[in-house]
């Protein structure tokens, strides 16, 4: 069998990136995984290759989204890049540039270095945050039944969170770069996931995973009227892989959403699976009160009662992926959080 190619995966210590690395190793590829903190290499290796079967195909490099150091060397010999690294804090930062600058400049660093090294295709991890946000209250009211697709973009000049703005500006910059002469023949595909749940590979989990950890940890006595567009991390890893290898995925964005779910529905699914989670609705005024004392709660107040829908046709037909159900991803995350002692 022909030797499989090498793929650089950035942000290797992250929840999504670990699953992407595991998928690539399972498919026989060589993976060069980037870390900002090199001492975390053993942690990542234990999560993605616990039995050591792929030890000779997994190596590590040190890269920082805010520094040029090491990018050119990291790209050498790579056929593909999965650029997953991007900051996603659980609370709104004091200054939006704390997110915007590393997201945008990091994406451009990866693309510049990849083009210089002759990389065939870059798969960039963006978000639905780059698709459906920044609308005024009047626009949202007028578009209650709107279904968003890859043709839509968030408005960075509108009322938008720092995270959504960072993902929008970073992805815009990536598409602008790929249209430039410097990109040459290099291709770009972009993955736009919703909230990412699903099984843990170690104690680390996504920012979205706080939905599950708070339910399991008893921090939420009842469920606020919050609705999310959700996807399983295993489907996200599969989508990165398919977007990398399918010829017709080049030049496209891919919305990754399995379904929408209210927090109460997620909590009830966990309760049915035997977890002690709330099965009552929390009145809106209570959440608004809690937001005065909890920055994470404050961040989610604007989403109370709102539902944003996405079209996942391109995920199903363009990448050939039938996404797992919300119940599956929530229960898998809860079980592994317990298994790894993450809650």
C-alpha positions in Angstrom: 0.0 0.0 0.0 1.3 3.5 -0.9 2.6 5.6 2.0 -0.1 8.0 3.2 0.6 11.7 3.2 1.4 14.0 6.1 -1.2 16.4 7.5 -0.5 19.4 9.8 -3.2 19.8 12.4 -3.1 23.1 14.4 -4.4 23.6 17.9 -3.8 19.9 18.7 -4.7 20.2 22.4 -8.2 21.3 21.5 -11.4 19.1 21.7 -12.1 19.2 17.9 -8.4 18.9 16.9 -7.9 15.7 19.0 -10.7 14.1 17.2 -9.4 15.3 13.8 -6.0 13.8 14.6 -7.5 10.5 15.7 -9.5 10.3 12.5 -6.4 10.9 10.4 -4.4 8.3 12.3 -7.2 5.8 11.9 -7.2 6.5 8.2 -3.4 5.8 8.0 -2.1 9.3 7.6 1.0 10.8 9.2 0.1 13.7 11.5 2.2 16.7 12.5 0.3 18.3 15.4 1.0 21.8 16.5 0.9 23.0 20.1 1.4 26.4 21.7 2.7 24.7 24.8 5.0 21.8 23.8 4.7 20.2 27.3 1.2 19.1 26.4 2.4 16.6 23.7 2.2 13.6 26.0 -1.4 14.5 27.0 -2.5 14.7 23.3 -0.7 11.5 22.4 -2.4 9.6 25.2 -5.8 10.9 24.1 -5.5 10.2 20.3 -3.3 7.1 20.3 -3.7 5.5 23.8 -2.3 2.1 22.7 0.7 3.6 20.8 -0.3 1.9 17.6 0.4 5.1 15.5 3.4 6.3 17.5 5.6 6.4 14.4 3.0 8.5 12.5 2.4 11.3 15.1 4.8 14.1 15.7 4.6 17.5 17.3 5.7 21.1 16.5 5.4 24.3 18.5 3.4 27.1 16.8 1.7 30.2 18.1 -1.1 32.0 16.3 0.5 35.3 17.2 4.1 34.6 16.0 5.7 33.8 12.6 8.2 31.5 14.3 8.2 27.9 13.1 5.3 28.1 10.5 7.4 27.6 7.4 9.3 24.6 8.9 6.0 23.0 10.2 4.5 23.0 6.7 7.5 21.3 5.0 6.4 18.0 3.4 2.7 18.4 4.3 0.2 17.6 1.6 -2.7 19.0 3.7 -3.4 21.3 6.6 -6.3 21.2 9.0 -6.2 24.7 10.7 -8.3 24.1 13.7 -6.6 26.5 16.2 -8.6 29.6 17.2 -9.5 31.1 20.6 -13.0 30.4 22.0 -13.2 31.6 25.6 -16.2 30.8 27.8 -16.8 34.5 28.6 -16.8 37.7 26.5 -13.3 39.3 26.6 -12.7 42.8 27.8 -11.3 43.7 24.3 -12.6 42.0 21.2 -9.1 42.1 19.6 -8.1 39.4 22.1 -10.0 37.1 19.9 -10.1 38.8 16.5 -6.4 39.3 16.1 -5.2 35.8 16.8 -8.1 34.2 14.8 -7.5 36.3 11.7 -3.7 36.6 11.9 -3.4 32.9 12.8 -5.5 31.9 9.8 -3.4 34.1 7.5 -0.1 32.8 8.9 -1.2 29.2 8.3 -2.3 30.0 4.7 0.8 32.0 3.8 3.1 29.3 5.1 1.0 26.5 3.4 1.0 28.2 0.0 4.8 28.8 0.3 5.3 25.1 1.1 3.2 23.8 -1.8 0.4 22.4 0.4 -2.4 21.0 -1.8 -5.4 22.0 0.4 -6.2 23.7 3.6 -9.3 22.9 5.6 -10.1 25.8 7.9 -12.3 25.4 11.0 -14.7 28.3 11.1 -18.2 28.3 12.7 -21.9 29.0 12.1 -20.9 32.1 14.1 -19.6 33.4 10.7 -22.9 32.7 9.0 -26.0 33.9 11.0 -25.1 36.6 13.5 -24.8 40.4 13.8 -28.4 41.0 12.9 -30.5 43.7 14.6 -33.5 42.8 16.7 -35.7 44.1 13.9 -34.0 41.9 11.4 -34.3 38.9 13.6 -38.0 39.5 14.2 -38.6 39.8 10.4 -36.6 36.7 9.7 -37.9 34.3 12.3 -38.5 31.5 9.8 -35.2 32.0 7.9 -33.0 29.0 7.3 -29.3 29.9 6.9 -26.9 28.2 4.5 -23.3 28.5 3.3 -24.4 31.4 1.1 -25.0 33.6 4.2 -22.5 35.7 6.2 -22.6 37.3 9.7 -22.5 41.0 9.8 -19.3 42.1 11.7 -20.6 45.6 11.9 -23.9 44.6 13.6 -24.7 43.6 17.2 -22.3 40.6 17.4 -20.2 38.9 20.0 -16.4 39.1 19.9 -16.2 35.4 19.1 -18.6 35.5 16.2 -16.9 38.6 14.8 -13.5 36.9 15.1 -14.7 33.8 13.2 -16.3 36.0 10.5 -13.3 38.2 9.9 -10.9 35.3 10.0 -12.9 33.3 7.5 -13.3 36.3 5.2 -9.6 36.9 5.3 -8.9 33.3 4.4 -11.2 33.4 1.3 -9.6 36.7 0.3 -6.2 35.1 0.5 -7.2 32.1 -1.5 -8.3 34.4 -4.3 -4.9 36.2 -4.3 -2.0 35.4 -6.6 0.1 34.3 -3.5 -2.2 31.3 -2.9 -1.2 29.8 -6.3 -3.0 26.5 -6.9 -3.6 25.8 -3.2 -7.2 25.0 -2.4 -9.4 25.9 0.6 -12.4 24.2 2.2 -14.1 25.6 5.3 -16.0 23.8 8.0 -18.7 25.8 9.9 -19.8 23.7 12.9 -22.6 24.7 15.4 -22.2 23.9 19.1 -19.9 20.8 19.3 -20.9 18.0 21.7 -19.9 14.3 21.7 -17.5 12.0 23.4 -14.4 13.2 25.2 -11.0 11.6 24.6 -9.6 12.9 27.9 -10.7 15.4 30.5 -10.7 18.3 28.0 -14.0 19.4 26.3 -15.3 22.1 24.1 -16.7 25.5 25.3 -20.0 24.2 24.0 -19.6 21.2 26.4 -20.4 23.5 29.3 -24.0 22.9 28.4 -23.5 19.3 29.5 -21.1 19.9 32.4 -23.4 22.5 34.0 -26.4 20.1 33.7 -24.4 17.2 35.2 -22.8 19.4 37.9 -26.1 20.7 39.2 -25.2 24.3 38.5 -28.5 24.7 36.7 -31.6 23.9 38.9 -33.8 24.3 35.9 -33.3 24.9 32.1 -33.3 28.3 30.6 -35.0 28.8 27.3 -31.8 28.4 25.3 -31.6 26.8 21.9 -28.5 25.6 20.1 -27.6 24.2 16.6 -25.6 21.2 17.6 -23.2 18.7 15.9 -21.3 15.7 17.2 -17.5 16.1 17.4 -17.1 12.7 15.5 -19.1 14.2 12.6 -16.9 17.3 12.8 -13.7 15.2 12.5 -15.3 13.2 9.6 -16.2 16.4 7.9 -12.7 17.8 8.1 -11.4 14.6 6.6 -14.0 14.4 3.8 -13.4 18.1 3.0 -9.7 17.4 2.7 -9.9 14.4 0.4 -13.0 15.0 -1.8 -12.0 16.8 -5.0 -15.3 18.7 -5.3 -15.1 20.0 -1.7 -12.5 22.6 -2.7 -13.7 26.2 -2.7 -16.7 25.4 -0.5 -18.0 26.1 3.0 -19.9 23.3 4.9 -22.5 24.0 7.6 -22.2 21.4 10.3 -25.4 21.1 12.2 -27.3 17.9 13.0 -30.4 19.6 14.6 -31.6 22.3 16.9 -32.3 21.5 20.5 -33.6 23.4 23.5 -31.6 23.0 26.7 -34.6 21.3 28.3 -34.7 18.7 25.5 -31.0 17.9 26.0 -31.5 17.7 29.8 -34.5 15.4 29.5 -32.5 13.1 27.1 -29.8 12.9 29.8 -32.4 12.2 32.5 -33.8 9.4 30.4 -30.3 7.9 30.1 -30.0 7.8 33.9 -28.3 11.1 34.7 -29.6 13.4 37.4 -30.4 16.4 35.3 -33.2 19.0 35.6 -36.5 18.5 33.8 -38.1 21.9 34.5 -38.0 25.2 32.5 -36.3 28.2 34.2 -38.2 31.4 33.8 -36.4 34.1 31.8 -36.3 36.6 34.6 -34.3 34.2 36.8 -31.6 33.8 34.2 -31.4 37.6 33.8 -30.9 37.9 37.6 -28.2 35.2 37.6 -26.4 37.0 34.8 -25.5 39.9 37.2 -23.3 37.4 39.1 -22.1 35.0 36.4 -20.2 36.2 33.3 -21.1 33.0 31.4 -24.8 33.5 32.1 -24.5 37.2 31.0 -23.0 36.0 27.7 -26.1 33.9 26.9 -28.9 36.2 28.0 -29.2 37.7 24.4 -30.0 34.2 23.1 -33.0 33.6 25.4 -35.9 32.2 23.5 -34.2 32.5 20.1 -33.8 29.7 17.6 -31.4 29.9 14.6 -31.9 27.3 11.9 -29.4 26.0 9.4 -29.5 23.9 6.2 -27.2 20.9 6.4 -27.8 19.6 2.9 -24.2 20.2 1.9 -23.0 18.2 4.9 -25.2 15.3 3.9 -24.8 15.4 0.1 -21.5 17.1 -0.4 -19.5 15.2 2.3 -21.7 12.1 2.5 -22.2 12.4 6.3 -25.4 11.6 8.1 -25.0 13.4 11.4 -25.6 11.7 14.7 -28.6 12.7 16.8 -28.6 15.3 19.5 -29.5 12.6 22.1 -26.5 10.5 20.9 -24.0 13.3 21.2 -25.3 14.6 24.5 -25.3 11.2 26.2 -21.9 10.3 24.7 -20.5 13.5 26.1 -22.1 13.0 29.5 -20.9 9.4 29.8 -17.3 10.3 28.9 -17.3 13.3 31.2 -18.1 10.9 34.0 -15.6 8.3 32.8 -12.7 10.8 32.7 -13.7 12.7 35.8 -14.3 15.9 34.0 -17.4 16.7 36.1 
